[in-house]
């Protein structure tokens, strides 16, 4: 992505920004001139003069409220919220622990609610903005050993659709992106495996940037992103 300044003066908050898709989105926003707050449990992530790292856990509503507050105090407002933080527990239901189920649902679904709940008043204060939720094709294509992950992403899709209808007249546009196979280190996987055919984290970031660049009269409320040439079965 080329560096530009078309988001100069805008403030963005990215959850799960320490690596992978979240880090790519934070970097793309920063390169476009936005002031970016990136939050993760580790508090690490990409570095740039206009990127602020905030440590926090999306599963804790108090952390969501604190992170939004720190972003507003640091940069003067909030225009863009990217809910990217996510985890998976790929285990058969009979073998899944209660803790694994709760962690997936709390991170992938409840965490999005916590951040939206905290951010919407700030977005309204600015006269509108964007909420973009990073979902997955697993939200519409369930598979064995993916019950918790698929359920969390299906719930996220419907949450996004409902929220979109609630806040569109406040000038807040809500969209969700559903990537398929992406070459990242998600849940400890080898990020280089399949890199020759999978989408990249930067590809997902490009979709996010393209959404933000849409004219205000239009709202692409859902984007499905697939590798263009997966291995033949």
C-alpha positions in Angstrom: 0.0 0.0 0.0 1.3 3.4 -0.8 1.6 6.1 1.8 -1.0 8.9 1.6 -2.7 11.3 3.9 -6.4 11.0 3.1 -7.2 10.0 6.6 -5.3 12.9 8.2 -7.2 14.2 11.2 -9.1 10.9 11.6 -8.7 8.6 14.7 -8.9 4.9 14.5 -9.0 2.1 17.1 -8.0 -1.4 16.2 -8.4 -4.4 18.5 -6.1 -7.4 18.3 -3.5 -5.2 16.7 -0.3 -7.0 17.9 0.1 -9.1 14.8 -1.5 -10.6 11.7 -4.6 -8.9 10.3 -4.9 -6.4 13.1 -1.3 -5.3 12.7 -1.7 -4.9 9.0 -4.8 -2.8 9.4 -3.2 -0.6 12.0 -0.2 0.0 9.7 -2.5 0.7 6.7 -4.5 3.3 8.7 -1.3 4.9 10.0 0.2 5.1 6.5 -3.0 6.8 5.3 -2.5 9.5 8.0 -4.9 8.4 10.7 -4.0 8.5 14.4 -4.3 4.9 15.5 -4.7 3.2 18.9 -3.9 -0.5 18.7 -4.9 -2.7 21.6 -4.0 -6.2 22.5 -3.4 -8.3 25.6 0.3 -8.0 25.2 0.3 -4.3 24.5 2.7 -4.9 21.5 2.3 -4.2 17.8 3.5 -2.1 14.9 5.3 1.1 15.8 5.0 4.4 14.2 4.8 8.0 15.5 1.0 8.0 15.0 0.3 4.6 16.5 -0.5 4.3 20.3 -0.2 0.9 21.9 -2.7 0.1 24.6 -2.7 -3.1 26.7 -6.1 -4.6 27.3 -8.3 -7.6 27.1 -11.4 -7.3 24.9 -13.2 -9.9 27.1 -13.3 -7.3 29.9 -15.9 -4.5 29.4 -13.9 -2.3 31.7 -10.9 -2.6 29.4 -13.0 -1.7 26.4 -14.3 1.4 28.1 -10.8 2.3 29.3 -9.2 1.8 25.9 -11.8 3.9 24.1 -11.3 6.6 26.8 -7.5 6.6 26.4 -7.9 6.8 22.6 -10.1 9.8 22.9 -7.9 11.6 25.4 -4.8 10.9 23.3 -6.2 11.9 19.9 -9.2 14.1 20.7 -12.0 11.8 19.4 -12.8 8.6 17.6 -13.8 8.1 13.9 -13.1 4.4 13.1 -13.4 1.3 15.2 -12.0 -2.0 13.8 -13.0 -5.0 15.8 -10.4 -7.6 14.8 -9.4 -9.5 18.0 -10.3 -13.1 17.7 -9.3 -16.6 18.8 -10.3 -20.2 18.0 -10.6 -23.5 19.8 -10.9 -26.2 17.2 -12.1 -29.1 19.3 -15.1 -31.4 19.0 -17.9 -30.2 21.3 -17.7 -33.4 23.5 -14.0 -32.7 24.1 -14.2 -28.9 24.5 -13.9 -27.4 27.9 -16.3 -24.9 29.3 -13.4 -22.4 29.6 -12.5 -22.9 25.9 -16.1 -22.2 24.8 -16.3 -19.1 27.0 -13.0 -17.7 25.8 -14.0 -18.0 22.1 -17.5 -16.5 22.6 -16.3 -13.7 24.9 -13.4 -12.7 22.6 -15.0 -13.0 19.2 -18.6 -11.8 20.1 -18.9 -10.2 23.5 -15.7 -8.3 23.0 -17.1 -6.7 19.9 -20.2 -5.7 21.8 -18.1 -4.2 24.6 -16.1 -2.0 22.2 -19.1 -0.9 20.2 -21.0 0.0 23.3 -18.1 2.1 24.5 -17.3 3.6 21.1 -20.8 4.6 19.7 -21.2 7.7 21.9 -17.8 8.9 20.7 -18.6 8.2 17.1 -21.9 10.1 17.5 -20.0 13.0 19.0 -17.9 13.2 15.9 -21.0 13.1 13.6 -20.5 9.6 12.4 -17.7 7.2 11.3 -17.1 3.5 10.7 -17.3 0.3 12.6 -15.8 -2.6 10.7 -15.9 -6.1 12.3 -13.5 -8.8 11.1 -15.5 -11.9 10.8 -14.9 -15.1 8.8 -16.4 -17.3 6.2 -16.7 -19.8 9.0 -19.7 -17.7 10.1 -21.7 -19.1 7.2 -19.8 -22.3 6.5 -19.7 -24.4 9.7 -17.3 -27.3 9.9 -16.5 -30.2 12.4 -14.4 -29.2 15.4 -15.3 -25.5 14.8 -18.5 -25.2 16.7 -17.4 -22.4 19.1 -15.6 -20.5 16.4 -18.3 -20.8 13.8 -21.0 -19.9 16.3 -19.1 -16.8 17.4 -18.6 -15.6 13.9 -22.2 -16.3 12.9 -23.3 -14.3 15.9 -20.9 -11.5 14.9 -22.4 -11.4 11.5 -26.0 -11.0 12.8 -24.8 -8.5 15.5 -23.2 -6.4 12.7 -26.4 -6.5 10.6 -28.5 -5.4 13.5 -26.1 -2.7 14.6 -25.8 -1.4 11.1 -29.6 -0.7 11.0 -29.5 0.9 14.4 -26.8 3.5 13.8 -26.9 4.3 10.1 -28.9 7.4 10.6 -26.3 8.7 13.0 -23.8 8.7 10.1 -22.1 5.5 11.5 -21.5 2.9 8.8 -21.2 -0.7 10.0 -19.7 -3.4 7.8 -18.2 -6.8 8.4 -15.4 -8.6 6.4 -15.5 -12.3 6.1 -12.1 -13.6 5.0 -11.5 -17.2 4.0 -8.0 -18.7 4.3 -5.4 -16.1 5.3 -1.7 -16.7 5.8 -1.2 -15.6 9.4 0.0 -17.2 12.6 -3.6 -17.4 13.9 -3.7 -19.7 17.0 -0.1 -20.7 16.6 -0.3 -21.8 13.0 2.7 -21.5 10.6 2.1 -18.1 8.9 4.1 -19.2 5.9 2.0 -22.3 5.2 -0.1 -21.8 2.1 1.3 -18.3 1.6 1.5 -19.1 -2.1 -2.2 -19.3 -2.5 -3.9 -17.9 0.7 -4.9 -14.3 1.1 -2.5 -12.2 3.1 -3.2 -10.0 6.1 -2.4 -7.0 3.9 -5.2 -8.1 1.5 -7.7 -7.9 4.4 -6.3 -4.5 5.4 -6.8 -3.4 1.8 -10.5 -4.3 2.0 -10.8 -2.3 5.2 -9.2 0.7 3.6 -11.4 0.4 0.5 -14.5 0.4 2.7 -13.4 3.5 4.5 -12.8 5.2 1.2 -16.4 4.6 0.0 -18.5 7.7 -0.6 -20.7 8.5 2.4 -23.9 7.8 0.4 -23.0 4.1 0.0 -22.6 1.3 2.6 -21.1 -2.0 1.6 -22.4 -3.8 4.7 -20.7 -7.2 4.0 -17.6 -8.3 2.1 -16.6 -11.9 1.5 -12.9 -12.4 0.7 -11.6 -15.7 -0.7 -8.3 -16.8 -2.2 -8.7 -16.5 -5.9 -6.9 -19.8 -6.7 -7.1 -22.3 -3.9 -5.6 -25.8 -4.4 -7.8 -28.0 -6.6 -9.5 -30.7 -4.6 
